[in-house]
């Protein structure tokens, strides 16, 4: 039996009995022998150079390298990477993820370059098995964050290049698992504010702060940080980081020591060494006047000032609602103070009440309230915060507002309205909403140009009334709609009928083209009571005529007579499915439905 051993420069042919040893030599090589040797040489080269498609495998004194530079060579990191690689370079392949254990089959890997791909996600175990990795380059990708705990698997890492990505945050313990890092490039990212604790928690920085080691010869290598060309916001939050940058000295050096502020506006373009940053404080809000009394028709601008570091967010509220529709400009008073204005044109009696200005930053919040009262031009005083708005003037009585329910959900409705107005761009509306028969209804003020409003979280088996009027008017009967929500049936197949099951019955009984929603307040609740009494009489007649076995208590067993309903009607197939479902209901549940119907 022959055994062949292939060496880089010499090929030996040997027999197992050791009696024949032939070394490759022109003098002893016969033609068959030369052919056999040539065949083995070809096979050895092909096996040795086995590589991924679109890549090259190169060997030098540092080991084997895999280089994939072909545009779009593959859309994901291959699972068949050669296992003896010490360097892998994959660029322009446009894959988006470094999955779990992507390089776990290449434990000898020391240099990993993944520049100019489209990487957006690195799995927290994406670097698993790379205990020998010393260099990782991810330049020119689309990373918005990095799983910094992934570096727990790369304790030997010395070079980390993340420039030209989209990183916008650096956690306080980001460098915890990078004790031997000597080059960190975070330039050309979107970092705005980071804490000095990021570097104070870095084991290497702590090591350098040790006086004995710093004075000794234990650490001879410079540590390079690249932090330039980020969008630094130079406010109080960056105070500690700016102080850290100013304190740096060898062996820690900045690649570019001229870091520039990008914001706020009055500090944009300044270098770190040119700005003085103060400690952060929570907002303090003030106003020139907390009690205002003005006549109707005048224009009013409410003012509040907030002093805070960093700049706070400011908004106005009226009652418990954020005001939308009013003009709310803001202006800077000084470096730490912002003034907010609330412009209320042409005061009406409905504008009276308590207006609150609130300011919030990450330290805390503060607010101030302004009490506004509005009196008529003749000098008569209105009652501040009165529950009922004044009756409209006679000249406003003929304003026409058409209101209808445009949409319904399981526990809510959406109304729409149309009004004929002389000045639609300046006219405000008031929504009056509450339980029927309750005079104290919630009032919601709607700005010009808005003609719809949604109500949600309605209670089951409840009568509600909703009205739309001009802002300084009380609603008239023809500007209101009464609707009734259905019973709170818990079965899954019944949940979609919480609202419309009852109003469909009402529309059926009325048999007039008013849509799914039955009564306006022209007739108030006499209309509802009459409908329900008529419906009960029909049930009694059916019972006497021997029709008790029919589905008397099921609301959907009645067809809505009007085709002008504003709620989407069920298809024929949907009705058939529900009827079959209702046929299976136990008698006890049918009785419950009838009992619930009689509540109305």
N, C-alpha and C positions, 0 to 999 in steps of 0.2 A: 504494500500500500504506500502511495506517495503522499507526502505532506508538503505543502507549499507555504513558505513564510515570505511575506512581502515587506521589504524595508524601503525607506525613502530612496536610497541610492543603489542598493545592490539586491539582486534577486538570487536566492539559493534554491537549488533543487536537491532534495535528499531522500534516500531510502531509509526505511525504518530499521533495516539490518545494519546500517552504518558502514556498509562495505563500499558504497559508491557515494562520492561527494563531488559534484560538478559545480564549479563557480563560473558565473557568466564571463566568458572570455572568447574572443574571436577564434582562438586556436582550437578550442574544444567544443564549440557550439556547432552542432550540425544544423541543417536547414529546418528540420522539424522542431529542434530545440528552440531556435530563434523565433519561430512562429508562436510557439507556446508561451515564450517569455513576453513577446509583444502583446499577445492577447491579454495576459494577466496585467500588463502595464496599463492597457486601455481600461480594463475593468476597475483597476485601482483608482485611476484618475476620475472616472465617472462616479464611483462611490464616494470618493473623498470630496468631490465638488458638488454633491447633492445640495440643492438650495431651493428656496421658494420661488415660484414663478414671479417674474418682474423684479427680482432681487439679485444681488451679487453676494457671494461669500468670499471673503478675503482673509488671508492668514499673514500675520507679521509676528515680530518678536513678542508682541503683547498677547497673542492668542488669535482666535478666529473672530471675524466680524461679519455681521449680516447688514447689508446696506440696501435699503429699498427706497429709491428716489424717483421711481417712475410715477407719473401723474395718475392718481386713481388706481394704483396697483391692486388694492383690495379695500373692501368697505368695512372690514373689522379685523382686529388683531387675530392672526392665524393661531389655531390650536396646535399646529404641527411645527412650531419653531424648533430649529436644531438645538439640541440640548447641551452642546459644548461651546456655545457662544460666550465670549467675554464682552462683546460690544454689539449693540443693536441700534441701528439708525433707520427709522421709518419716517419719511416726510412726504407731504402732499398726497397722502392716501385718503384723506377726508373721512376717516372713521370718527365717530362721535363719543365713544365710551371706552374707558379702560375697565373691563369687567373683573370680577373676582378671580384671583389667581391667574391673571393673564400671562404672567411670566414665571409661574411657579415651576415650569419644566426646564428653566435655564438657571440653575442655582449658582453657576460660575459667573453670571453677568455682573460686570463692574460699571459699564457705561451704557446708559439708556437715553437715546435722543428721540423724542417724539415731536419735533418742531413742525409748525405750519400744517397741522391737520385741523380738524373741526371738533376737537375734544371739548365736551361740555360737562361730562360727568366722569369722576374717578371713584370707583367703588372703594369703600373703606378697607377692603382687603385686596385692592388692585395691585399692591406691591408685595403681596405675600410670597415668601420664599426667596427674597432678594437680600439676604443677609450680607452679601459681599458688595452690594451696590455702593459706589462712591460718587457717581455723577448722574443727575437726572435733569434733563432739559426739556421744557414744555413751552418753549417760546412760540408766540403767534397762534395760540389756540383760542377757545371761547369759554374759558373757565370763569365762572362767577364766584365760585367757592372751591375750597380744597378740603378734603377730609384729612385734617392734620394728624389725626390719630393713626392714619395709614403709615406714617413714618416710623411707627413703633417696629415695623418689619424691616426697616433699613437703618440700623444703628450706626453703620459705617459711612453714611452719606456725608460728603464734604461739599458738594456743589449742587445747588438747587436754583435753576433758572426758570422764572415764571413771568418774564417780561412780555409785554404786548398781549395781555389777557384782559379780562373784565372783572378782576377781583375788586370788590367794594367793601370788604370787611376783613379784619384780622383779629381773631379771638385772642384773649389774654394768654391762653396756654398754647398758642399755635406752634411755638418753637420748643415745646417741652421735650419732644422725642428726637431732637436734632442736636445732640450734645457735641458733635465733632464738626458741625457745619462751619466752613471757612469762607463760603461765597454764597450770598443770598441776593437775588435780583428780583425786585418787585416793581421795577420801573415801568412806566407806560401802562398803568392800570387805572382803576377808578376809586382808589382809596381816598376817603374824605377825612375821616377822624379815626385815629387809633390811640390806644392807651399806652403810656410808657411801660405799664406792667407787661406788655407783650415781650419786651426785651429784658426786663428785670426778672421775669420767670424763665428766661433762657439759661439752661445749665452752663453753656459756654461763657455767657456774660457774668454769671455768678462766680465762675471759676476765675475769670480775669480780675474780678474785684477783690479777690483774695490777695492781700498785700505780699505774702510770702512767695506765692507763685508768680505774681506779676514782676517782682524784683529779681526773681531767679531766672533760670534758663529753661524752665520746663516748657514754656510756650514761645516758640520762635517764629511762628507763621502769622502773617497779618490776616485779619478777618475783614472782608470787603462786603459792604452793604450798598445796594443800589435802590434808592427810594425816590428818585426824581421823576418828574413828569406824571404826577398823580394830581387829582383835583382836591387838594388840601383845603379844608374850610377852617380858617384861622380864627376860631372863637374859643371860648373858655374850655371847651371839651378837648382842645388840642394843646392846652397849656403844658401838661406833663410831658407830652411827646416832644414839643419844641424845646423844652428844658433838657430833655435827654439828648437831642441832636446837638445842642450847644455844648454839652459836656463831653462829647466823644473825643477820644484821643487814641493814638496808636497803642496797641495793635489793631483796634477797631477803627476803620477808616471808611468814609463815604466815597463812593465812586464819583458822585457829583454833590458837593457840599452846599450848593446854592438851591435849596428847596424853596419853591415859590407858592404863595397863597393863591388859590383860585376864588375864594369867597371868604366872608361876605363882600358885597360890591365895593365897600369903601376900603377894603384891604386887598382886593384883587391885584395881583402883579407885584406885591411886596415880598421881599425875601424873609425867611424865618428870623434872621438876625435883626430885622427892622421893626418887628411887631412886638408889642408888650401885651400879653394876655393875662386876664384876671380870673379869679375863681368864679365858678358858676354859682348863680343864685336863682331862687324861684321868683316868679313874677309878683309884682306889686302893682295893682290896678287902681287908678284914680280917675275922677271925673270933675269938671269944673262946677257942675250943678247936679244935685241929686233929686231936685224937686222942680218941675217945670209946669207952668200954667200959661196956656196960650189960647187965642180964639181960633175958631174954625177958619179954614181957608188959607192960613199962612203956611209957609214952608219952614221945616224944622230940620236941623242937623244936630244929632246927638253925638257927643264926643267922649272918648275914654282914652287914657294913656296907660301903657304897660311898660314898666321898667323891669328888665330881666336879662339874664345871661344863661344860656344862649337865647337868641330871639324866640319869642313865644308864638304860638298860634292864637289868633284872636277871632272871636265870633260874637254875634249878638243873638239873644233869645228873647222871645216875647211870651210870657207865661212859661210853658214847658216846651215850646217849639222853637227850633232854629228858624230865624227869619230868612225867607228866600224871596227874592223879587225886589227888595230895596237895594239901593246903591250903597255899597260898603267899601269905600276907598280906604287905603292905609298910607301913612306917611311916616318917614323916619324923623324923629326930633333930634336925637343924638345917637352916639354909638350903642347905647344900651336901652334906648326908649323908642317905642313905636306908638303912634297915635292911630286909633281906628275911628272912622266917621260912619254914622248911619243917617242917610238922607231920607227924610219922609216928606214927600211933596203934598201940598194942599191938605192940611190936617182935617180929619173928620172926627166925629164923636166916637166912632168905633176904634180910632187909633189910641184912645186913652188906655192907660194900664202901666204895668211895670216892665221896663226894658232892662235887660241884664247884659253887661259886657264881661266876657270871660277870657282869660289868658292862661295858656298851659305850655310848659316845657317839661323836659324830663326830670327836673328837680321837684316841681310841684305846680300848683295852680292858684289863681286868685280871681275874684270877680267883684263887680260893683253894680248896684242897681240904680235906675233912674225912674222916678215916679212922674208920669206925664198925665196932666189933666187938660181937657179941651172944653172950652165954654163957647156958647153961641155968640154971634157978633153983637147981640143986644146986651151982652154982659151977664146973662143968666149962667149959673154954674152947673156943670154936669156932675153926676155922681161917679166918682172914680171907682173903677172896677165893679160897676153895677152889673148884675147878671143879665139884665134884659136891655138890649140896645134901644134907642129912641125910635119912635115911629117915623117913617119917612115923610118928607114934605109932600104937600099935595101935588107939586109939579113933577115928583118922581113916581107917582102911583101908577102911571101907565107904561112904565118900562116892562117889556115883555121878556120873560125868561122861560124857555122850554127845557125841562129837565126830564131825563129818562135814564133807566139803568141799562148800561151797555154791556156789562159782563158780570158773571158770577163765578165764584170758586166754591170750594167745599164750605168755607167759613167766611166768605167775604163777598163784596160787590164792588163794582166800579160804576160811577155815575158820570154822565156827560150832560152838558147844557149848552144852549145857544141863547144869546141875548142880543136884542137890537139896541145899540148904544150910539150916542153922539160922539163919544171920545173913547173908543175901545182900548187905545194904548195907555190910557190913564185910569181906567176903571178897575177897581178891586171888587172882589166878591167875598161873601161870607158863607161858609158851610155851617149849617145848624144840624147837629146829629145827636140822637139820644133815644132813650126808650119812649115809646108812645105814651102820652099822657103826663110825661115829666116835663115841667116848664123849664127846668134848669138843664139846658142842652149844651153840649160842647160846641164851641165856636172856633172855626178854623178860617183864617184869612188867606185868600188866594190872590196872587198878584196878577197884573194885566197879562193877557195873552194865554192864560191857562184855562182850559175848559173841561177838565176831568178831575176826578178825585176817587181814591180807593179806600174802602173800609175793610179791615180784616179782623180776625179773632172774634167773630160774632158768637153770641151764646145760642145754643139750640132752643127751640120752642119758645121764641121771644119775638114780640112785636117791636119794630124800630120805625123811626121817622127820620127822614133826611130832607133838608130844604136847602135851596140856593137863593141868596138875595144879594142886592148890592151891599157894599160894605157898611154903609151908614143906614141901612134899612132893616126893619124886621120882616121876616118872610110872610108872604101872602099864602092863602090856601092853595092857589094854583102853582105855587113854586115848591111844593112838598110832595113827597112820595112816602107811602106807608108800605112796608113789606114785612113778611112773617117768615122766620126761619123754621125749618122742620125739626122733628124730634131727633134726639141724639141716639140713633140706632147704631149698635156696636158691630153688627155683622159687617164683614168686609164688603160684601156685595151691595150693602145698603148705604155705605158711607157717602157716596157721591150724591145722595139725594137729601142731604141735611137741610138745604135751603129750598131747592126748587120743587120738592114734592108737594109742599103746601100751596105755593103760589100757582102751580099748575091747576090744582083743584079749584082755586078761586077763579082763575081765568076761564076754566070750563063752565063753571056755574054762571058766571056773568054773561058769557057768550057774546062779547062785544070786542071789537078790534082794539084792545088796549095792551096787547102783548102779554107776557107772562106775569107782569106785576099788576096787581089788581086795582087798588083804590088810591085816589088822591085825597087830600084832606078837604076837598069840597064837601064831602059828606061825612068826613071823619070816620069814626068807627061804627056808626050806624050801618054803613055799607058792609063792613065785615060781619057784623052781627046778623044782618039780614041774609047774607050769603050762607053763613053757617047754619042758620035756622032752616033755610030752604034745603040745604044739603041733608040735614038730619031728617026732614020730612020725606025726602025721596028715599032715604034708607028705610024708613018705616014702611013706606008703600011697597018697596021690593020685598021686605020681610013678610008682609001680609000676603003677598001674591005667591009665596012659595019659592022665593029666589034667595033664601038665606044661605044656600050653598055657594053662591057666587062670591067673588072677592070684593066684598063691600068695604072692607077696612084698608084695602091696598090703594094708595093714592095713584100709582101709575096705571091702575086698571081703567082710569078715566082718561079719555082723549082730550087734549087741549083744543078748544074750538077755534082759537085765533091763530092765523098764520103770520101775524105781524109781531110775534114775540121777539124780544131782544136777546133772549138766551138761545143758544144752539139747541134745536130740538133733537131728540134721539132718533136714530134711524130705525126703520122697520125691524131690521134684524136685532138691534139692541133691545127694542121693546119685547120681541119674542123671547130673547134670552132671559130678560128680567121676569117675564110672566111665568116662564117655566120654573125659574128660581123661586118665585113667589108661591107657585103651586105646591112647592115642597115645604113651605113654612109650616111649622106646627100651629095648631089652632090657638094655643096660648099667645103666640107672637102676633097673630092676626088680631086677637082681642086687644093686645097692647097697642097696636097701631090705631085701632078704632078709638080707644080711650084717649090716645094722644091727639087724634084729630078733633075730638070733642073739646079739647082745651081752647080751641080757637073759636 
